[in-house]
Amino acid sequence: MAIINHEAALSRAGANVTGWWSRILFFTRRYPLGAVGALIVLVFVLTAVFANFIAPYDPTSTNARASLAKPGMAYFLGADFMGRDMFSRIVYGARISLTVGLGATLLGGILGVTIGLMSGYLGGWIDLGTQRVMDVMQSLPLLVMALVMAASLGPSLENTIIAIAIPLVPTVARVVRSSTLSLREQPFVEAARAVGMGEVRIAVRHVLPNTLAPLIVLGTAQLGSAILTEASLSFLGLGIPEPYPSWGRMLSESAAEYVRTAPWLVIFPGVAISLTVFGTNLLGDAMRDILDPRERT
């Protein structure tokens, strides 16, 4: 006979977890890599919010005497060829990268949810025409389509957000459409129609909330892609213009000419980009395990 300790089993499953601190500890024990990703993302978010207090120098102020200064006491991560403090530029660059990443993810998510919900719920020729347009958009890689949009709109913060958000729309639309196709046939939708509820209200009030779990997972994954795409666009000169301290533009200005003489100009922005994308990917994997019952072990 097997003796089962029900209290221990419930504790491992998180049934008796109460309070925010207990939930954080349970999440850390259950998903250690997800906790690492959440910590990395939290550090960069706090850095972006409190950049004015963290950065010791103005990220745009130049100093000819400090040109290509090595990392030391005066300049923690060194200075670039114009004498600008690298640490201050990386700290303010976190604000730019997260603004673009979150803005593009939210804008692409709103457009994708609207298109996917309409396509999946209404069906018919609307669904057929919408999906053909999504097929054409999804046939182009994210970076290629973002390059075309950025070149058409011009380099600016707002245009960069739009250029990255548009290529994210097809993926979100397909996820919402697939969930809507199954949800619209559920009994609760038929019951809502039976009591005289309008189709728009049914779609927004009952169908849309049931698609939020996969959207949260997809949003965390797309956040890292958006940040990486913004760095690529800025590296190619089509993203965030001067004087904004973008990580990608910092690499573009330094990689070709100063990679041998001043490697810190390339290493530190590259590490910031890598850590941010790495953290969002780890957090996205953990959110998928939490919200998708089929992925749980």
ZAZAKE-67997 format. One record per residue (C-alpha): residue number from 0; residue in three letters; x, y, z. Coordinates in Angstrom, 1 decimal, m for minus. Example, Ala and Ser with C-alpha at 12.3 -4.5 7.8 and 13.67 -1.06 7.14 Angstrom:
REM residues 2
+-----+---------+--------+--------+--------+
| num | residuo |     c1 |     c2 |     c3 |
+-----+---------+--------+--------+--------+
|   0 |     ALA |   12.3 |   m4.5 |    7.8 |
|   1 |     SER |   13.7 |   m1.1 |    7.1 |
+-----+---------+--------+--------+--------+
This chain:
REM residues 297
+-----+---------+--------+--------+--------+
| num | residuo |     c1 |     c2 |     c3 |
+-----+---------+--------+--------+--------+
|   0 |     MET |    0.0 |    0.0 |    0.0 |
|   1 |     ALA |    1.2 |    3.5 |   m0.8 |
|   2 |     ILE |    1.0 |    6.2 |    1.9 |
|   3 |     ILE |    0.2 |    9.6 |    0.3 |
|   4 |     ASN |    1.0 |   12.7 |    2.2 |
|   5 |     HIS |   m1.8 |   14.9 |    1.0 |
|   6 |     GLU |   m0.5 |   18.1 |    2.7 |
|   7 |     ALA |    2.9 |   17.7 |    1.0 |
|   8 |     ALA |    1.3 |   17.0 |   m2.4 |
|   9 |     LEU |   m0.9 |   20.1 |   m2.1 |
|  10 |     SER |    2.0 |   22.2 |   m1.1 |
|  11 |     ARG |    4.0 |   21.1 |   m4.1 |
|  12 |     ALA |    1.1 |   21.9 |   m6.3 |
|  13 |     GLY |    0.8 |   25.4 |   m4.8 |
|  14 |     ALA |   m2.7 |   24.9 |   m3.4 |
|  15 |     ASN |   m1.9 |   26.4 |    0.0 |
|  16 |     VAL |    0.1 |   29.3 |   m1.4 |
|  17 |     THR |   m1.3 |   32.6 |    0.0 |
|  18 |     GLY |    0.2 |   36.1 |   m0.1 |
|  19 |     TRP |    2.5 |   37.8 |   m2.7 |
|  20 |     TRP |    5.7 |   36.7 |   m1.0 |
|  21 |     SER |    4.6 |   33.1 |   m0.8 |
|  22 |     ARG |    3.6 |   33.2 |   m4.5 |
|  23 |     ILE |    7.0 |   34.6 |   m5.5 |
|  24 |     LEU |    8.8 |   31.9 |   m3.6 |
|  25 |     PHE |    6.6 |   29.2 |   m5.1 |
|  26 |     PHE |    7.2 |   30.6 |   m8.6 |
|  27 |     THR |   11.0 |   30.7 |   m8.0 |
|  28 |     ARG |   11.0 |   27.0 |   m6.8 |
|  29 |     ARG |    8.7 |   25.8 |   m9.5 |
|  30 |     TYR |   10.2 |   27.8 |  m12.4 |
|  31 |     PRO |   13.8 |   28.8 |  m11.6 |
|  32 |     LEU |   14.7 |   29.8 |  m15.1 |
|  33 |     GLY |   11.5 |   31.8 |  m15.4 |
|  34 |     ALA |   12.4 |   33.6 |  m12.1 |
|  35 |     VAL |   15.8 |   34.4 |  m13.5 |
|  36 |     GLY |   14.1 |   35.9 |  m16.6 |
|  37 |     ALA |   11.6 |   37.9 |  m14.5 |
|  38 |     LEU |   14.5 |   39.2 |  m12.4 |
|  39 |     ILE |   16.5 |   40.3 |  m15.6 |
|  40 |     VAL |   13.4 |   42.0 |  m17.0 |
|  41 |     LEU |   12.6 |   43.7 |  m13.7 |
|  42 |     VAL |   16.2 |   45.1 |  m13.5 |
|  43 |     PHE |   16.0 |   46.6 |  m16.9 |
|  44 |     VAL |   12.5 |   48.0 |  m16.3 |
|  45 |     LEU |   13.7 |   49.7 |  m13.1 |
|  46 |     THR |   16.8 |   50.9 |  m14.9 |
|  47 |     ALA |   14.6 |   52.5 |  m17.6 |
|  48 |     VAL |   12.2 |   54.1 |  m15.1 |
|  49 |     PHE |   14.9 |   55.5 |  m12.8 |
|  50 |     ALA |   17.4 |   56.3 |  m15.5 |
|  51 |     ASN |   17.5 |   60.0 |  m14.4 |
|  52 |     PHE |   18.8 |   58.9 |  m11.0 |
|  53 |     ILE |   21.1 |   56.0 |  m12.0 |
|  54 |     ALA |   23.0 |   57.6 |  m14.9 |
|  55 |     PRO |   25.9 |   59.8 |  m13.6 |
|  56 |     TYR |   26.2 |   61.9 |  m16.8 |
|  57 |     ASP |   24.0 |   63.3 |  m19.5 |
|  58 |     PRO |   24.0 |   60.6 |  m22.2 |
|  59 |     THR |   24.2 |   63.2 |  m25.0 |
|  60 |     SER |   26.9 |   65.5 |  m23.5 |
|  61 |     THR |   30.3 |   65.2 |  m25.2 |
|  62 |     ASN |   33.8 |   65.7 |  m23.8 |
|  63 |     ALA |   36.7 |   65.7 |  m26.2 |
|  64 |     ARG |   39.3 |   65.0 |  m23.4 |
|  65 |     ALA |   37.5 |   61.8 |  m22.5 |
|  66 |     SER |   37.4 |   60.4 |  m26.1 |
|  67 |     LEU |   37.7 |   56.6 |  m26.0 |
|  68 |     ALA |   38.4 |   56.6 |  m22.3 |
|  69 |     LYS |   38.9 |   53.2 |  m20.9 |
|  70 |     PRO |   36.6 |   51.8 |  m18.2 |
|  71 |     GLY |   37.6 |   53.2 |  m14.8 |
|  72 |     MET |   36.6 |   55.3 |  m11.9 |
|  73 |     ALA |   35.6 |   58.3 |  m13.9 |
|  74 |     TYR |   33.7 |   56.3 |  m16.6 |
|  75 |     PHE |   32.5 |   53.0 |  m15.2 |
|  76 |     LEU |   32.1 |   51.4 |  m18.7 |
|  77 |     GLY |   34.4 |   53.7 |  m20.6 |
|  78 |     ALA |   33.5 |   56.5 |  m23.0 |
|  79 |     ASP |   32.9 |   56.5 |  m26.8 |
|  80 |     PHE |   34.7 |   58.4 |  m29.5 |
|  81 |     MET |   32.9 |   61.6 |  m28.7 |
|  82 |     GLY |   33.6 |   61.4 |  m24.9 |
|  83 |     ARG |   30.1 |   60.3 |  m23.9 |
|  84 |     ASP |   29.7 |   58.1 |  m20.9 |
|  85 |     MET |   28.9 |   54.5 |  m22.0 |
|  86 |     PHE |   27.2 |   53.6 |  m18.8 |
|  87 |     SER |   24.8 |   56.6 |  m19.0 |
|  88 |     ARG |   24.0 |   55.8 |  m22.6 |
|  89 |     ILE |   23.3 |   52.2 |  m21.9 |
|  90 |     VAL |   21.0 |   53.1 |  m18.9 |
|  91 |     TYR |   19.1 |   55.6 |  m21.1 |
|  92 |     GLY |   19.2 |   53.1 |  m24.0 |
|  93 |     ALA |   17.2 |   50.7 |  m21.8 |
|  94 |     ARG |   14.4 |   53.3 |  m21.7 |
|  95 |     ILE |   14.4 |   53.6 |  m25.5 |
|  96 |     SER |   14.5 |   49.8 |  m26.1 |
|  97 |     LEU |   11.8 |   49.0 |  m23.7 |
|  98 |     THR |    9.6 |   51.8 |  m25.0 |
|  99 |     VAL |    9.9 |   50.6 |  m28.5 |
| 100 |     GLY |    9.5 |   46.9 |  m27.5 |
| 101 |     LEU |    6.5 |   47.5 |  m25.3 |
| 102 |     GLY |    4.9 |   50.0 |  m27.7 |
| 103 |     ALA |    5.4 |   47.7 |  m30.8 |
| 104 |     THR |    4.1 |   44.7 |  m28.9 |
| 105 |     LEU |    1.0 |   46.5 |  m27.6 |
| 106 |     LEU |    0.2 |   48.1 |  m30.9 |
| 107 |     GLY |    0.7 |   44.9 |  m32.9 |
| 108 |     GLY |   m1.3 |   43.0 |  m30.2 |
| 109 |     ILE |   m4.2 |   45.4 |  m30.4 |
| 110 |     LEU |   m4.3 |   45.3 |  m34.2 |
| 111 |     GLY |   m3.8 |   41.5 |  m34.3 |
| 112 |     VAL |   m6.5 |   40.9 |  m31.7 |
| 113 |     THR |   m9.0 |   43.0 |  m33.6 |
| 114 |     ILE |   m8.3 |   41.3 |  m36.9 |
| 115 |     GLY |   m8.2 |   37.8 |  m35.5 |
| 116 |     LEU |  m11.3 |   38.2 |  m33.4 |
| 117 |     MET |  m13.3 |   39.6 |  m36.4 |
| 118 |     SER |  m11.9 |   37.0 |  m38.8 |
| 119 |     GLY |  m12.5 |   34.0 |  m36.6 |
| 120 |     TYR |  m15.9 |   35.1 |  m35.2 |
| 121 |     LEU |  m17.5 |   36.3 |  m38.4 |
| 122 |     GLY |  m16.1 |   33.7 |  m40.7 |
| 123 |     GLY |  m17.1 |   33.5 |  m44.4 |
| 124 |     TRP |  m15.6 |   35.7 |  m47.0 |
| 125 |     ILE |  m14.3 |   38.1 |  m44.3 |
| 126 |     ASP |  m12.2 |   35.3 |  m42.8 |
| 127 |     LEU |  m11.1 |   34.1 |  m46.3 |
| 128 |     GLY |   m9.9 |   37.6 |  m47.4 |
| 129 |     THR |   m8.3 |   38.5 |  m44.1 |
| 130 |     GLN |   m6.3 |   35.3 |  m43.9 |
| 131 |     ARG |   m5.0 |   35.7 |  m47.5 |
| 132 |     VAL |   m3.7 |   39.2 |  m46.5 |
| 133 |     MET |   m2.1 |   37.6 |  m43.3 |
| 134 |     ASP |   m0.5 |   34.9 |  m45.5 |
| 135 |     VAL |    1.2 |   37.6 |  m47.6 |
| 136 |     MET |    2.4 |   39.5 |  m44.6 |
| 137 |     GLN |    3.6 |   36.4 |  m42.8 |
| 138 |     SER |    5.6 |   35.2 |  m45.9 |
| 139 |     LEU |    8.1 |   38.0 |  m45.3 |
| 140 |     PRO |   10.6 |   37.7 |  m42.3 |
| 141 |     LEU |   10.1 |   40.1 |  m39.4 |
| 142 |     LEU |   13.3 |   42.0 |  m40.0 |
| 143 |     VAL |   12.8 |   42.3 |  m43.8 |
| 144 |     MET |    9.3 |   43.7 |  m43.4 |
| 145 |     ALA |   10.4 |   46.0 |  m40.6 |
| 146 |     LEU |   13.2 |   47.3 |  m42.8 |
| 147 |     VAL |   10.7 |   48.0 |  m45.6 |
| 148 |     MET |    8.3 |   49.8 |  m43.2 |
| 149 |     ALA |   11.2 |   51.8 |  m41.5 |
| 150 |     ALA |   12.6 |   52.9 |  m44.9 |
| 151 |     SER |    9.1 |   54.0 |  m46.0 |
| 152 |     LEU |    8.3 |   55.9 |  m42.8 |
| 153 |     GLY |   11.7 |   57.4 |  m42.0 |
| 154 |     PRO |   13.8 |   57.2 |  m38.8 |
| 155 |     SER |   12.0 |   58.3 |  m35.7 |
| 156 |     LEU |   10.8 |   56.8 |  m32.4 |
| 157 |     GLU |    7.1 |   56.7 |  m33.4 |
| 158 |     ASN |    7.9 |   55.3 |  m36.9 |
| 159 |     THR |   10.1 |   52.6 |  m35.5 |
| 160 |     ILE |    7.3 |   51.4 |  m33.2 |
| 161 |     ILE |    4.9 |   51.3 |  m36.1 |
| 162 |     ALA |    7.5 |   49.6 |  m38.4 |
| 163 |     ILE |    8.0 |   46.8 |  m35.8 |
| 164 |     ALA |    4.4 |   46.5 |  m34.8 |
| 165 |     ILE |    3.0 |   45.9 |  m38.3 |
| 166 |     PRO |    5.0 |   42.6 |  m38.9 |
| 167 |     LEU |    3.8 |   41.3 |  m35.5 |
| 168 |     VAL |    0.1 |   41.6 |  m36.5 |
| 169 |     PRO |   m0.2 |   38.3 |  m38.5 |
| 170 |     THR |    1.1 |   36.1 |  m35.7 |
| 171 |     VAL |   m1.2 |   37.6 |  m33.1 |
| 172 |     ALA |   m4.2 |   37.5 |  m35.5 |
| 173 |     ARG |   m3.7 |   33.8 |  m36.3 |
| 174 |     VAL |   m3.4 |   32.9 |  m32.6 |
| 175 |     VAL |   m6.6 |   34.8 |  m31.7 |
| 176 |     ARG |   m8.4 |   33.4 |  m34.8 |
| 177 |     SER |   m7.6 |   29.8 |  m33.9 |
| 178 |     SER |   m8.9 |   30.3 |  m30.4 |
| 179 |     THR |  m12.0 |   32.1 |  m31.6 |
| 180 |     LEU |  m12.9 |   29.3 |  m34.1 |
| 181 |     SER |  m13.2 |   26.8 |  m31.3 |
| 182 |     LEU |  m14.7 |   29.2 |  m28.7 |
| 183 |     ARG |  m17.6 |   30.4 |  m30.9 |
| 184 |     GLU |  m19.1 |   26.9 |  m31.0 |
| 185 |     GLN |  m19.1 |   26.5 |  m27.2 |
| 186 |     PRO |  m22.3 |   26.3 |  m25.3 |
| 187 |     PHE |  m21.8 |   29.6 |  m23.4 |
| 188 |     VAL |  m21.8 |   31.4 |  m26.7 |
| 189 |     GLU |  m25.1 |   29.7 |  m27.8 |
| 190 |     ALA |  m26.5 |   30.6 |  m24.4 |
| 191 |     ALA |  m25.5 |   34.3 |  m24.8 |
| 192 |     ARG |  m27.3 |   34.3 |  m28.2 |
| 193 |     ALA |  m30.3 |   32.7 |  m26.7 |
| 194 |     VAL |  m30.8 |   35.5 |  m24.2 |
| 195 |     GLY |  m30.6 |   38.1 |  m27.0 |
| 196 |     MET |  m27.0 |   39.4 |  m26.5 |
| 197 |     GLY |  m25.5 |   41.1 |  m29.6 |
| 198 |     GLU |  m22.8 |   39.5 |  m31.6 |
| 199 |     VAL |  m20.2 |   42.3 |  m30.9 |
| 200 |     ARG |  m20.9 |   42.0 |  m27.2 |
| 201 |     ILE |  m20.5 |   38.2 |  m27.2 |
| 202 |     ALA |  m17.2 |   38.5 |  m29.1 |
| 203 |     VAL |  m15.8 |   41.1 |  m26.7 |
| 204 |     ARG |  m17.4 |   40.0 |  m23.4 |
| 205 |     HIS |  m17.2 |   36.2 |  m23.7 |
| 206 |     VAL |  m14.9 |   35.1 |  m26.5 |
| 207 |     LEU |  m12.0 |   37.6 |  m26.2 |
| 208 |     PRO |  m11.2 |   37.0 |  m22.4 |
| 209 |     ASN |  m10.8 |   33.3 |  m23.2 |
| 210 |     THR |   m7.9 |   34.1 |  m25.6 |
| 211 |     LEU |   m5.8 |   36.1 |  m23.1 |
| 212 |     ALA |   m3.7 |   33.2 |  m21.9 |
| 213 |     PRO |   m2.0 |   32.4 |  m25.2 |
| 214 |     LEU |   m1.8 |   36.2 |  m25.9 |
| 215 |     ILE |    0.2 |   36.7 |  m22.7 |
| 216 |     VAL |    2.6 |   34.0 |  m23.7 |
| 217 |     LEU |    2.9 |   35.3 |  m27.2 |
| 218 |     GLY |    3.4 |   38.9 |  m26.0 |
| 219 |     THR |    6.4 |   38.0 |  m23.8 |
| 220 |     ALA |    8.0 |   36.2 |  m26.8 |
| 221 |     GLN |    7.3 |   39.1 |  m29.2 |
| 222 |     LEU |    8.7 |   41.6 |  m26.7 |
| 223 |     GLY |   12.2 |   40.1 |  m27.1 |
| 224 |     SER |   11.8 |   40.0 |  m30.9 |
| 225 |     ALA |   10.7 |   43.6 |  m31.0 |
| 226 |     ILE |   13.7 |   44.8 |  m28.9 |
| 227 |     LEU |   16.1 |   42.8 |  m31.1 |
| 228 |     THR |   14.5 |   44.1 |  m34.3 |
| 229 |     GLU |   14.8 |   47.7 |  m33.0 |
| 230 |     ALA |   18.5 |   47.1 |  m32.3 |
| 231 |     SER |   18.9 |   45.7 |  m35.9 |
| 232 |     LEU |   17.1 |   48.7 |  m37.4 |
| 233 |     SER |   19.2 |   51.2 |  m35.4 |
| 234 |     PHE |   22.3 |   49.3 |  m36.4 |
| 235 |     LEU |   21.4 |   49.8 |  m40.0 |
| 236 |     GLY |   20.6 |   53.5 |  m39.5 |
| 237 |     LEU |   16.8 |   53.1 |  m40.0 |
| 238 |     GLY |   15.8 |   53.0 |  m36.4 |
| 239 |     ILE |   16.1 |   55.5 |  m33.5 |
| 240 |     PRO |   18.0 |   58.6 |  m34.8 |
| 241 |     GLU |   20.4 |   60.8 |  m32.8 |
| 242 |     PRO |   20.5 |   62.1 |  m30.1 |
| 243 |     TYR |   18.6 |   59.2 |  m28.6 |
| 244 |     PRO |   21.0 |   56.6 |  m27.1 |
| 245 |     SER |   19.9 |   53.4 |  m28.8 |
| 246 |     TRP |   21.8 |   50.2 |  m28.1 |
| 247 |     GLY |   21.7 |   49.3 |  m31.8 |
| 248 |     ARG |   23.0 |   52.7 |  m32.9 |
| 249 |     MET |   25.8 |   52.5 |  m30.3 |
| 250 |     LEU |   26.9 |   49.3 |  m32.0 |
| 251 |     SER |   26.6 |   50.8 |  m35.4 |
| 252 |     GLU |   28.8 |   53.7 |  m34.5 |
| 253 |     SER |   31.5 |   51.6 |  m32.9 |
| 254 |     ALA |   31.5 |   48.1 |  m34.5 |
| 255 |     ALA |   33.4 |   48.9 |  m37.7 |
| 256 |     GLU |   36.0 |   51.4 |  m36.6 |
| 257 |     TYR |   36.7 |   50.9 |  m32.9 |
| 258 |     VAL |   36.1 |   47.2 |  m32.3 |
| 259 |     ARG |   39.9 |   46.5 |  m32.1 |
| 260 |     THR |   41.0 |   49.7 |  m30.3 |
| 261 |     ALA |   38.1 |   50.2 |  m28.0 |
| 262 |     PRO |   36.2 |   46.8 |  m27.6 |
| 263 |     TRP |   34.1 |   48.1 |  m24.7 |
| 264 |     LEU |   32.1 |   50.2 |  m27.2 |
| 265 |     VAL |   30.8 |   47.0 |  m28.7 |
| 266 |     ILE |   30.8 |   44.5 |  m25.8 |
| 267 |     PHE |   28.6 |   46.4 |  m23.3 |
| 268 |     PRO |   25.7 |   47.4 |  m25.7 |
| 269 |     GLY |   25.8 |   43.8 |  m27.0 |
| 270 |     VAL |   25.6 |   42.4 |  m23.5 |
| 271 |     ALA |   22.6 |   44.6 |  m22.7 |
| 272 |     ILE |   20.7 |   43.5 |  m25.8 |
| 273 |     SER |   21.5 |   39.9 |  m25.2 |
| 274 |     LEU |   20.5 |   40.0 |  m21.6 |
| 275 |     THR |   17.2 |   41.7 |  m22.3 |
| 276 |     VAL |   16.2 |   39.3 |  m25.1 |
| 277 |     PHE |   17.4 |   36.3 |  m23.0 |
| 278 |     GLY |   15.3 |   37.4 |  m20.0 |
| 279 |     THR |   12.2 |   38.0 |  m22.0 |
| 280 |     ASN |   12.5 |   34.5 |  m23.6 |
| 281 |     LEU |   13.0 |   32.8 |  m20.2 |
| 282 |     LEU |   10.0 |   34.7 |  m18.8 |
| 283 |     GLY |    7.9 |   33.7 |  m21.9 |
| 284 |     ASP |    8.7 |   30.0 |  m21.5 |
| 285 |     ALA |    7.7 |   30.1 |  m17.9 |
| 286 |     MET |    4.4 |   31.9 |  m18.7 |
| 287 |     ARG |    3.7 |   29.3 |  m21.3 |
| 288 |     ASP |    4.2 |   26.5 |  m18.7 |
| 289 |     ILE |    1.9 |   28.3 |  m16.2 |
| 290 |     LEU |   m0.9 |   29.3 |  m18.5 |
| 291 |     ASP |   m1.0 |   26.3 |  m20.9 |
| 292 |     PRO |   m2.2 |   23.1 |  m19.2 |
| 293 |     ARG |   m0.9 |   21.0 |  m22.0 |
| 294 |     GLU |    2.7 |   22.1 |  m21.3 |
| 295 |     ARG |    2.6 |   21.4 |  m17.6 |
| 296 |     THR |    4.4 |   18.4 |  m16.2 |
+-----+---------+--------+--------+--------+
